[in-house]
Amino acid sequence: MTTETDHAPSTRLGRIYGYLSEMFPPAVVIPSGVASFAAMYFALQILGGADALSIPWRAWFGAATVVLVMLLLRVYDELKDVETDLRLGRAGDPRYKHRAIVTGRIREDDLVALRWWVTGALLAINAPLGAVPLIGFLVLFFVTWLSYHWFFWPAVGNNLLLAFATHNPMTLLLVAYVVALYVQDFGAAGLSGGVVWLALAMWLPMAAWETSRKVRCPEDETEYQTYSKLLGWRVAGLLPAAFGVGGALCLIAVARMTALPGLYAVVVAGSACLLAGACVRFLLRPSSESANLKPFAEGFIFVSTVGLAAALVYTYGFGERGAADAIYIAIT
């Protein structure tokens, strides 16, 4: 009888490649991370008074940093939860029994090696960017490192609500890092309170996604800690909708400040309504199927990142500097 472990690659690089393909698929995550950076960076330019978009060389390093930070957080979460994942997987939890760390397709020492490789790449990328971006990166990196250690408070690791309160707002630090990159190239003179709306517009969709993926109907609950288990399925089922509506209002505010076409606001409102509708369906007819709110939250994130970046590019286009930089990078 063969097992999944029997089919695991024999080399570290092979196991890491398989792990990334499964848990951090580059074809999906890299465009997503780049779009998240572009949405923030382009919006800052227009909020700062630019008439057209540009892509200075630091922007490419910033986009790579966003993707690598996403990967580092994924690895940190995997390492933090090794014991829990193994216990839940061996207990037969359907969401964990086939995970790579449970089946042996990835090993803990592989994840440790990947953590150090990503850390080294992040430091190398950000060292030459200038004082302001480097400080922003070091603050972001330090807080992500704290998150890996549960902020030195073991109780955080045992309480999903504390973990959410301490970990999820790290998206705001990622926005702060992008602001630091912007300031290095363009200065801070043109920035205003619109940055706050932009930061909330980036964070709240992520909060909606985080809460959406840990909601279950009562009969599907296991030892695994979910928001529905802690707060009750009715309250937990409303959380993604609440964050989604809040995020939509912030995105629409940013759209108005950047004079985007009204169609974008309509799309934002529509995607938020779809998420809220899915939550209402779950409350009215709780089941394994209706508890799957994650796809609706992911659709909302797509609108808040890819959609915002695309709307900004469509509305303002690239100036000579931005177009030249984009062509140069594409060729080289």
Disulfide bonds with the S-S distance in Angstrom:
none
